[in-house]
């Protein structure tokens, strides 16, 4: 989509460039801005994207930090170009629009309404509350993988799920390390978890419903990795939205730190999927 107007003080990012930028920069240093309508956002959006529909943008500038890099996107690029120019004209100096918009994006994407995170956040959560919630969700994902493994028959799939279970155990230990950094007693978290049945996993996803809905995808290595990447993307989206809603600087810092871990999890899963596809397409492969 083109206009006759030449954009000034606005940069362009192609999807691969944007994905690289977001993977290499701390989440606290940039804003991903979605200027589509809520129904479009609910269907699919970039993890952690802040939704401000284009018609509302001029009245919502105070909700954006002019000191951060802003990456604006829409469906195909038209609305985001105009939004980026509006921001540049209002003294936002590091503004980019995503060429091709959501239609061209091939990286991780999340779904759900913009209010979804509100069931997990009040805005005044303490560091301990956030770490406890994250620990509980990691435990829930571990339980999910254990359930899938108990039904699996393919040896390669069983091996993969064992690897994913160990990864979640590692993530839980990492959260305990974070708790020590903030002078918390990790025994309190362990005691809490021993008395709570995990019904929700990362991303705030209900385990039982998710299993029922995605059972057909959990019969192969590629399907399980795809589902795992979906869950990790939802987790990244949730933690970033919680960080944006938090009023406490320390809590916000911890949420961004946990979000960076989720980005690392996604990259690791991407490597697993790439290696699997490489093996299955190699001459003489399975």
C-alpha positions in Angstrom: 0.0 0.0 0.0 1.5 3.3 -1.1 0.7 7.0 -0.6 2.0 10.0 -2.5 3.4 11.5 0.7 7.1 10.9 1.4 7.7 9.8 5.0 10.2 11.9 6.9 12.1 10.9 10.1 10.6 7.5 9.8 12.5 4.2 9.3 11.4 1.0 7.8 12.0 -2.5 9.1 11.4 -5.7 7.1 10.1 -8.6 9.2 13.4 -10.4 9.4 15.1 -7.1 10.5 12.4 -6.5 13.1 12.7 -10.1 14.5 16.5 -9.7 14.8 16.2 -6.3 16.4 13.7 -7.6 19.0 15.8 -10.7 19.8 19.0 -8.6 20.3 17.6 -5.7 22.3 16.2 -5.7 25.9 12.5 -5.6 26.0 12.6 -2.5 28.2 14.2 -0.5 25.4 11.6 -0.6 22.7 7.8 -0.6 22.1 6.0 -2.7 19.6 2.9 -0.8 18.6 -0.2 -2.4 17.0 -2.4 0.2 15.3 -5.1 -2.3 14.0 -8.5 -2.8 15.5 -9.1 -4.9 18.7 -10.7 -7.8 16.7 -7.5 -8.0 14.5 -5.3 -7.9 17.6 -7.3 -10.7 19.3 -6.8 -13.0 16.3 -3.0 -12.6 16.2 -0.4 -10.1 17.3 3.3 -9.7 18.0 4.3 -10.8 21.5 3.9 -7.9 24.0 2.5 -5.5 21.4 0.7 -2.4 22.8 -2.6 -1.9 21.0 -3.6 1.6 20.1 -5.9 1.6 17.1 -5.0 4.3 14.6 -8.1 6.4 15.2 -7.2 6.6 18.9 -3.4 7.3 18.4 -3.5 11.1 18.4 -5.2 11.1 21.8 -3.0 8.4 23.3 0.5 9.8 22.7 1.0 10.2 26.5 0.8 6.4 26.7 4.0 6.0 24.7 7.6 6.7 25.8 9.4 9.0 23.3 12.7 7.8 24.6 12.2 4.2 23.3 12.4 2.8 19.8 8.9 2.3 18.5 8.1 -0.3 15.9 4.7 0.2 14.4 2.7 -2.4 12.5 -0.7 -3.1 11.1 -2.2 -5.6 8.7 -0.2 -4.9 5.5 1.7 -1.6 6.2 -0.7 1.2 5.2 -2.0 2.3 8.6 1.4 1.8 10.3 3.1 4.1 7.8 0.7 6.9 8.7 0.9 6.1 12.4 4.7 6.2 12.2 4.6 9.6 10.5 2.2 11.0 13.1 4.6 9.9 15.8 7.6 11.4 14.1 5.8 14.7 13.7 5.1 14.6 17.4 8.8 14.5 18.3 9.2 10.7 18.6 12.6 10.3 17.1 13.2 6.5 16.8 10.1 5.4 14.9 10.0 2.5 12.4 7.1 0.9 10.6 7.0 -2.9 9.7 7.0 -3.4 6.0 4.2 -5.8 5.0 2.7 -5.7 8.4 1.2 -8.8 10.1 0.6 -10.4 6.7 4.4 -10.6 6.1 5.3 -11.6 9.6 6.6 -15.1 10.0 8.0 -15.0 13.5 6.3 -15.9 16.8 2.8 -14.5 17.2 0.4 -14.4 20.2 -3.4 -14.3 20.4 -6.1 -13.2 22.8 -7.8 -9.9 23.7 -5.7 -6.9 25.1 -7.5 -7.3 28.5 -6.4 -11.0 28.9 -3.4 -10.1 31.2 -5.7 -8.3 33.6 -6.8 -11.6 35.3 -3.1 -12.0 36.4 -2.2 -8.5 37.2 -3.5 -5.7 39.4 -0.5 -3.3 38.8 0.9 -3.4 42.3 2.3 -6.9 42.4 5.4 -7.5 44.4 8.5 -9.2 43.1 7.7 -12.2 45.1 4.2 -12.5 43.7 5.5 -12.3 40.2 8.2 -14.9 40.7 5.7 -17.2 42.4 3.2 -16.9 39.6 5.9 -17.6 37.0 7.2 -20.6 38.9 3.7 -22.0 39.1 3.2 -21.6 35.3 6.6 -23.2 34.6 5.5 -26.1 36.8 2.2 -26.3 34.9 4.0 -26.5 31.6 6.2 -29.3 33.0 3.0 -31.2 34.0 1.7 -30.6 30.5 4.8 -32.2 28.9 4.6 -35.1 31.4 1.0 -35.8 30.4 1.8 -35.8 26.7 4.8 -38.0 27.3 2.7 -40.5 29.2 0.5 -41.0 26.1 3.3 -40.9 23.5 4.5 -44.1 21.7 7.1 -42.9 19.3 10.6 -43.1 20.8 11.8 -39.9 19.2 8.8 -38.1 20.6 9.3 -39.5 24.1 12.9 -38.4 24.0 11.9 -34.9 22.9 9.4 -34.6 25.7 11.9 -35.8 28.3 14.2 -33.0 27.0 11.4 -30.4 27.4 10.6 -31.6 30.9 14.3 -31.2 31.9 14.2 -27.7 30.3 11.2 -26.7 32.5 13.0 -28.0 35.6 16.0 -25.8 34.6 13.7 -22.8 34.1 12.2 -23.4 37.6 15.7 -23.4 39.1 16.5 -20.2 37.2 13.5 -18.6 38.8 14.8 -19.7 42.2 18.1 -18.0 41.4 16.2 -14.8 40.5 14.4 -15.0 43.9 17.8 -15.2 45.7 18.9 -12.1 43.8 15.9 -10.2 45.3 16.6 -11.6 48.8 13.7 -13.9 48.8 13.5 -17.3 50.6 13.2 -19.9 47.8 11.8 -22.4 50.4 8.7 -20.2 50.6 8.1 -20.7 46.9 8.7 -24.5 47.1 6.4 -24.8 50.0 3.7 -22.8 48.2 4.1 -25.0 45.1 3.9 -28.2 47.0 0.4 -27.3 48.1 -1.0 -26.0 44.8 -2.2 -28.1 42.0 -0.9 -26.8 38.6 -4.0 -26.1 36.4 -2.5 -23.3 34.4 0.8 -23.3 32.4 2.9 -20.6 30.8 0.9 -17.9 29.1 -2.0 -18.3 31.5 -3.2 -21.3 29.5 -5.6 -23.8 31.1 -3.8 -27.2 30.8 -6.9 -29.4 30.5 -8.6 -27.3 27.8 -5.4 -26.8 25.9 -4.7 -30.6 25.8 -8.2 -31.3 24.6 -8.0 -28.7 21.9 -4.5 -29.6 20.6 -4.4 -33.3 21.0 -4.2 -33.9 17.3 -1.0 -31.8 17.1 0.7 -33.7 19.9 1.4 -36.9 18.0 4.7 -35.9 16.3 7.9 -34.2 17.1 7.2 -31.3 14.8 3.7 -30.9 16.2 4.9 -30.9 19.9 7.6 -28.3 19.1 5.1 -26.1 17.3 2.8 -26.3 20.3 5.6 -25.6 22.7 6.6 -22.6 20.7 3.0 -21.4 20.8 2.9 -21.7 24.6 6.3 -19.9 25.0 5.1 -17.1 22.8 1.9 -16.7 24.8 4.1 -16.6 27.9 6.3 -13.9 26.5 3.3 -11.9 25.5 1.8 -12.2 29.0 4.9 -11.2 30.9 5.5 -8.2 28.6 1.9 -7.0 29.0 2.2 -7.5 32.8 5.4 -5.5 32.8 3.6 -2.7 30.9 0.8 -2.7 33.4 3.0 -2.8 36.5 3.5 0.3 38.7 6.5 -1.0 40.6 9.9 -0.5 39.1 11.4 -3.6 40.7 8.5 -5.8 39.6 8.7 -4.4 36.1 12.4 -5.2 36.0 11.8 -8.8 37.1 9.1 -9.3 34.5 11.4 -8.0 31.7 14.1 -10.4 33.0 11.6 -13.3 32.8 10.5 -12.2 29.3 14.2 -12.3 28.2 14.3 -15.9 29.4 11.2 -16.7 27.3 12.9 -15.2 24.2 15.8 -17.6 24.9 13.4 -20.5 25.2 11.8 -19.7 21.9 15.2 -19.5 20.2 16.1 -22.9 21.6 12.9 -24.5 20.4 13.4 -22.9 17.0 16.8 -24.7 16.8 15.2 -28.0 17.8 12.6 -27.6 15.0 15.2 -26.6 12.4 17.3 -29.7 13.3 14.3 -32.0 13.1 13.3 -30.7 9.7 16.9 -31.0 8.6 17.0 -34.6 9.6 13.7 -35.5 8.0 14.6 -33.9 4.7 18.1 -35.3 4.6 18.6 -38.2 2.1 18.3 -41.4 3.9 16.7 -39.7 6.9 13.5 -40.9 8.6 
